[in-house]
Amino acid sequence: MTHVLSCDFGTGGVRVGLFDLDAGRLVAAGEAPYATRHIPPDRAEQDPEEWWSALLTCVPAVLAKADNPEIAAVCVATFSSTVVVCDREGHPIHPAILWMDARAAQEARETEAADHPVMEYCGGGDAAEWLVPKAMWLKRNAPDIYARAEIICEALDFVNFRLCGAWAGSVMNATCKWNWDSRTAAFVPELYRQFGVAELMEKLPNRIEPIGSVIGEMTAEAARALGISGRPVVVQGGIDAHMGTFGADTITPGRMLLIGGTSNVHLTQVPDDGRAITGVWGPYPGALTPELRMIEGGQVSAGSILNWLARDIFGLDEDGFADLCRESEAIDFSTTGLLALDFWMGNRTPYRDAQLRGAMLGLSLSHDRATIFRACVTAVALGAANVVRDLERQGVGIEHLVVAGGILRNPMWLAATVDAIGKPARVVTGDNLSLYGAAIASSVALGRFATMSEAAGSIPAPSELREPDAERHAAYTRMLDEYREAVDVLSPILNRLARQGAGT
């Protein structure tokens, strides 16, 4: 039997899966948490050492469930654009700037002025979430830290370095988040000079490897710490949601993977025909597979809004949260008289505005917390449907939808999302797809498949078909028109409020 380990670092913790490649199945899994520090008004940080500590806890526990088999390969997926600032030996000198951190909104807007063909890959400008604007922010606002930094990288690069001692970026992350030119497989130093961070070239991992390639052997020190016998190879992975597309087998045009969790991500691919598609991140040529362009849609705030409302605002524990969901699920979403906008931490797509903010319209003294919670669930579902509507408006047909992630733990949110989009959905019922995608990458690295495209779907995750309710879809469609109108009217006000909150 050939066993491989998949490691998925998400916002709340790391999840580890042990796979048997010969049987094509997940053998064991486990997870370990770490903390996020939220700093008003729009910052979020984590300690990279806590990621490593969580991995050291989780891996031995997972291996023990299967009598500690020999491991042939390890592949990592992580949240993207969580930026680590460290020395060349991998010691952090600053907290990691989390993907949802919006401190670099001004810097992101400035990237829109750059005139270079590579900027067309990301729709003409970077997002506040991405590494390059965050590096620009560090140079301006923490110049001592920026000057001391020998490495500025993604969480993925940091974890891989801890595993094998080599600094190597992923083609996926570099193409999608670093303004790397995937067509020429080269950095674009003139862009960094335009952005005022010319020296960033020397701080980034300059070795860029495709998904499914071998970065190096695990160090003896890391193997001992993780309880692994021998020296498995460390395989290049990528962004967690994007790696999930290989597990979902949604890498061909017309297929979309929607991963619902703390944030929502919508991933699909289109032919490499040069056609412009606006309002999304991309289309990125070759970021996922060499022959196609990848489109990334998404919502910065999704499940995080529901958790914030139930736990931070209403002060509910697990039982109280479950009761609130049951009470809210019984409410007819179309008759609450409430309309919410789901922009607590800005909007990724289709508005691409880091300074949009959340709103609740139609409040009266007759509304209670269940109706308010239901309105927020509706808002998140409408936000997902809005991404799909905008893509289809531009001729990007979505014929096959796969839904996965933490959304499956909230039946009301899942049903609302499927009904709002109005398409049959294959709902993944097993462990997270990022683990499956990472295991598929390991199978390519070990020579079982020639390419990631060939390997996609080779380790199938359990799933079931979910049909939308036609009547509810019609109601959501009417509400989506109101949602879009509200965005048009309120955007200037919401942007002003965001600037006031940031003191600018």
C-alpha positions, 0 to 999 in steps of 0.5 A, a space after each residue: 500500500 502507498 500512503 500519502 499525507 494531505 495537510 490543509 491549513 484553513 482559517 481556524 485550524 489544520 486538517 490532515 488526511 491519510 490516503 491509501 493511493 492503491 485503494 483510492 480512499 481516505 484512511 484517517 483524518 484529524 484536525 487541530 485549531 489555532 487562533 486568529 487575532 482581529 484588530 479593529 477596524 479591518 486587520 486579522 493576524 495569526 502566529 505562524 508558529 501556531 500552524 506548525 505546533 498544530 501540525 505537530 499535534 495533528 499528524 501523529 494522531 492521524 498516523 496512529 489511527 492507521 498503525 503508523 504506516 510508511 508515508 511516501 509523500 506529503 502535500 500541503 494546501 493553505 489559505 492564500 494570501 496569508 503573508 508570512 514575514 520571516 528570516 531566511 531560516 524560517 523564523 517569523 519576525 512579524 505576525 502573519 497577515 491573514 487573507 481577510 486582512 484589508 489594511 492594504 486597500 489603498 495599495 490595492 487600488 494603486 496597482 490598478 494604475 499599472 500598465 502591463 499585460 500581466 495585470 490583465 490576468 487579474 482584471 487590471 488590479 490586485 486585491 487588498 488580500 494579496 501578497 503584493 499590496 500587503 508588502 507595499 503596506 509593510 514598506 510604508 507603515 512598518 519599514 523596519 520590519 520590511 527592511 529586516 524581512 529576508 523572506 516575504 511569502 505565503 503560508 504555503 511556502 512557510 509550511 513547505 520550508 519547515 517540512 523540507 528546508 527549501 523555499 519554493 513558491 507554487 505556480 498557482 499562488 504566484 500566478 494568482 497573487 504575485 503578478 507572476 507571468 505564467 505565460 513566460 514563467 517569469 517575474 515582472 520586476 518592472 511591476 514591482 518597481 512601479 509599485 514601489 517595492 522593487 526589492 520584493 523580488 529578492 524577498 519572494 521565493 524565486 523558485 516557482 514549482 507547478 502543482 504536483 512537482 517534488 520540492 524536496 525530501 522531508 528533513 530528518 528533523 521534520 520527520 522525527 517531529 511529525 512521527 514519520 519514519 523515513 524521508 517522504 517527498 514534499 510535493 508542491 500544492 497550492 491554495 486550499 479551495 483551488 486544490 479542491 477542484 482536482 478532488 471535485 473534478 471541476 477543472 473543465 469549462 462549464 464546471 464550477 466548484 463552490 466552497 462555502 466556509 468562513 469565506 466563499 470561493 467560486 472556481 471555474 475555468 474557461 478556454 485560453 481564447 483571450 476573451 476578457 471577463 470582468 468582475 472576477 479575479 482572472 482569468 489566470 492562464 495556466 494557474 490551475 492547468 496549463 491549457 486553460 484559464 482559471 476564474 476566481 470569484 468569491 465572497 470575503 465574508 460568508 460563514 464568518 458573518 453567521 458566526 459573528 452574529 450568533 456568537 459575538 453579537 447574540 452571545 450564543 454557545 453551540 446549543 444556542 447556535 443550533 436553536 437559532 438555526 432551527 428557528 430561523 429555518 422555519 422563517 419564510 426568507 421572502 417575507 421578513 421585510 429585511 434585505 442585507 448586504 454581505 460585505 462585512 470585510 469588503 467584496 471580492 466579486 463581482 464588485 471588487 471593492 475592499 471598502 464595501 461594507 455590510 448593511 441591513 435594510 428594512 429593520 423595524 421593532 418587530 424584527 427579532 434575532 431569528 429574522 435578522 439571522 435569516 436575512 444574513 443567511 439570505 444575503 450570503 446566498 444572494 452574494 453567491 448567486 450574484 457571482 454566478 449571474 455576473 459570469 453567465 451574463 458574460 457568456 461563462 456557462 455553468 452547467 455542473 456545480 459542486 458544493 463543499 466546505 463548512 457550508 455543509 454543517 448548516 443545512 439552512 445556508 446550504 439550501 439557501 445557496 443551492 436555491 438562490 443559484 438555481 442549479 442542481 448541485 453535487 454536494 460533497 458529503 465527505 472530508 474537505 476536497 482540499 485534502 483530496 486534491 493534495 492527495 491527487 497531487 502526490 499521486 502525480 509526483 509519485 508517477 501514477 499520472 502524467 499530469 494533474 488534468 489526467 489525475 483529476 477526480 481519481 480519488 473521488 470524494 463521496 457526494 450526493 445530488 441536490 436539486 433547487 426548489 423552483 418556487 424558492 429560486 424564483 423568490 431569490 431571483 426577485 430578491 437578487 434584483 433588489 440586492 443589486 439595486 441596493 449595492 448600486 445605491 449604497 456603494 458610495 455611502 458604504 465606501 465613505 463609512 469604511 474610510 471613516 472607520 479606518 481613519 482616512 
